[in-house]
């Protein structure tokens, strides 16, 4: 099995990326090869993240474009259907397809969500929360270990945006994630927007969350926009990142140091330049942070 | 409560949104905090579930909704979602059973254009996602030795489909896609249409009856000699080899053979 890191000092840092979506295929390719476009780094993504399931097809456009992008950018594979927390048996066909795709793409890493997406042989196609207790930890950690054996590499688990919580929970979400990472020896994709969304929906302190997860396990951050309904927030990925999330990202940088970060945009797609300018804003927060760290 | 029971309750609340027992079973497992009730929190997931599946059908069948209008389309899709919950981790095939389902859905099941358009849109999707394969070039025919011709067989490109329509379905589809009001009418005879993908572009066109018959035989693995025999139904014997060769050249120029 591949190992990704041994200590926080050796954490790979790929810079600032974007979610690869069909809406941006042509625009990204038109920007040329990274070697030609990289002199002005602020105008380009450093890496791309794909939704794995969109490329688990026999052929056609998705695979044609993926072939081109994997020659140009480091690619992370991010899934939404592993159903790792479900009581249903692991879907071996799905995992084999995921492994085949990984063999083709050679990704920097593979991630999915700390959730379940279906049970009783039916699929909700949504990221559903688990009760945070020992039963869930043991169940999910065992399955992650099996998945990591099939994929022959450790995986990253992402924290959810959630809208309800269970009476059966006996610990916080960050304690839950920490215990899973420890038991399954996996890593974390910490979505800063999801922390903010869940903090508002469940009334907890997002800083306590950031400080509560194992620093050495965090390999990637997601940033995204959401829909604020006042009494609750929905994670929609269809709007620019709001300032409080960028502020929380700034706090995350101070705590975790450089972590590969990308923006997820899944609807109301702006022109690529607009998204890259938002990525530039994120990069600027990182640069300011680095400067402050050097000065102190 | 055990995880298994909790997940069953949750799935029931998503799949049987109009059954209050399943919602109250889930509701009892939830904490009450913040400004939302347990029911409102469940509804966020119920709305997301339905909306995700609904948009999958919208994107798989982009013209069907315009043809039917909201009053027919919305109940169709909502009933389909209720009766055909997804059983796959991928949404790629969620809409696969709609062409069969629509044939049973009153009152639209009696409208030929609805059934044909639904079939056609799903086929476009299937062809779009078909396996990649290298098409044979027109020069291929020159490379075949004379002795091989009688037993020669051909392979159609993955995603190739032959459909017979009784209505001007493809014209209706084009009009709907362009936002125009379609002129729907039955064709004099069933018309054969081929749908295939050339490189990355999905294409379709109508073809003659003899060509359709031959393509059916090609799909079944019949030899060139058998194709020629079939052509005798339409062509005098002396013209058969020329017609067969012409069709082969045409198929190669379209990228139909691999």
HADDOCK unambig.tbl for C-alpha pairs under 7 A between the chains (distance, minus, plus):
assign (segid A and resid 53 and name CA) (segid B and resid 90 and name CA) 6.73 0.50 0.50
assign (segid A and resid 57 and name CA) (segid B and resid 129 and name CA) 6.69 0.50 0.50
assign (segid A and resid 58 and name CA) (segid B and resid 129 and name CA) 6.47 0.50 0.50
assign (segid A and resid 58 and name CA) (segid B and resid 130 and name CA) 5.80 0.50 0.50
assign (segid A and resid 58 and name CA) (segid B and resid 131 and name CA) 4.43 0.50 0.50
assign (segid A and resid 59 and name CA) (segid B and resid 129 and name CA) 5.70 0.50 0.50
assign (segid A and resid 59 and name CA) (segid B and resid 130 and name CA) 5.45 0.50 0.50
assign (segid A and resid 59 and name CA) (segid B and resid 131 and name CA) 4.12 0.50 0.50
assign (segid A and resid 59 and name CA) (segid B and resid 132 and name CA) 4.85 0.50 0.50
assign (segid A and resid 60 and name CA) (segid B and resid 128 and name CA) 6.07 0.50 0.50
assign (segid A and resid 60 and name CA) (segid B and resid 129 and name CA) 5.29 0.50 0.50
assign (segid A and resid 60 and name CA) (segid B and resid 130 and name CA) 6.29 0.50 0.50
assign (segid A and resid 60 and name CA) (segid B and resid 131 and name CA) 6.60 0.50 0.50
assign (segid A and resid 60 and name CA) (segid B and resid 132 and name CA) 6.12 0.50 0.50
assign (segid A and resid 60 and name CA) (segid B and resid 200 and name CA) 5.78 0.50 0.50
assign (segid A and resid 61 and name CA) (segid B and resid 200 and name CA) 5.74 0.50 0.50
assign (segid A and resid 81 and name CA) (segid B and resid 89 and name CA) 5.43 0.50 0.50
assign (segid A and resid 87 and name CA) (segid B and resid 4 and name CA) 5.79 0.50 0.50
assign (segid A and resid 119 and name CA) (segid B and resid 7 and name CA) 6.43 0.50 0.50
assign (segid A and resid 119 and name CA) (segid B and resid 8 and name CA) 6.63 0.50 0.50
assign (segid A and resid 119 and name CA) (segid B and resid 11 and name CA) 6.71 0.50 0.50
assign (segid A and resid 120 and name CA) (segid B and resid 8 and name CA) 6.90 0.50 0.50
assign (segid A and resid 121 and name CA) (segid B and resid 87 and name CA) 5.84 0.50 0.50
assign (segid A and resid 122 and name CA) (segid B and resid 85 and name CA) 6.53 0.50 0.50
assign (segid A and resid 122 and name CA) (segid B and resid 86 and name CA) 5.72 0.50 0.50
assign (segid A and resid 122 and name CA) (segid B and resid 87 and name CA) 4.61 0.50 0.50
assign (segid A and resid 123 and name CA) (segid B and resid 86 and name CA) 5.30 0.50 0.50
assign (segid A and resid 123 and name CA) (segid B and resid 87 and name CA) 5.48 0.50 0.50
assign (segid A and resid 123 and name CA) (segid B and resid 88 and name CA) 6.31 0.50 0.50
assign (segid A and resid 123 and name CA) (segid B and resid 89 and name CA) 6.36 0.50 0.50
assign (segid A and resid 124 and name CA) (segid B and resid 49 and name CA) 6.22 0.50 0.50
assign (segid A and resid 125 and name CA) (segid B and resid 49 and name CA) 7.00 0.50 0.50
assign (segid A and resid 126 and name CA) (segid B and resid 49 and name CA) 6.75 0.50 0.50
assign (segid A and resid 163 and name CA) (segid B and resid 41 and name CA) 5.84 0.50 0.50
assign (segid A and resid 164 and name CA) (segid B and resid 30 and name CA) 6.92 0.50 0.50
assign (segid A and resid 164 and name CA) (segid B and resid 41 and name CA) 5.75 0.50 0.50
assign (segid A and resid 165 and name CA) (segid B and resid 30 and name CA) 5.72 0.50 0.50
assign (segid A and resid 165 and name CA) (segid B and resid 31 and name CA) 5.80 0.50 0.50
assign (segid A and resid 166 and name CA) (segid B and resid 29 and name CA) 5.76 0.50 0.50
assign (segid A and resid 166 and name CA) (segid B and resid 30 and name CA) 4.43 0.50 0.50
assign (segid A and resid 166 and name CA) (segid B and resid 31 and name CA) 5.47 0.50 0.50
assign (segid A and resid 167 and name CA) (segid B and resid 29 and name CA) 5.65 0.50 0.50
assign (segid A and resid 167 and name CA) (segid B and resid 30 and name CA) 5.35 0.50 0.50
assign (segid A and resid 167 and name CA) (segid B and resid 31 and name CA) 5.17 0.50 0.50
assign (segid A and resid 168 and name CA) (segid B and resid 1 and name CA) 6.99 0.50 0.50
assign (segid A and resid 202 and name CA) (segid B and resid 33 and name CA) 6.87 0.50 0.50
assign (segid A and resid 202 and name CA) (segid B and resid 34 and name CA) 6.44 0.50 0.50
assign (segid A and resid 203 and name CA) (segid B and resid 34 and name CA) 6.77 0.50 0.50
assign (segid A and resid 231 and name CA) (segid B and resid 35 and name CA) 5.91 0.50 0.50
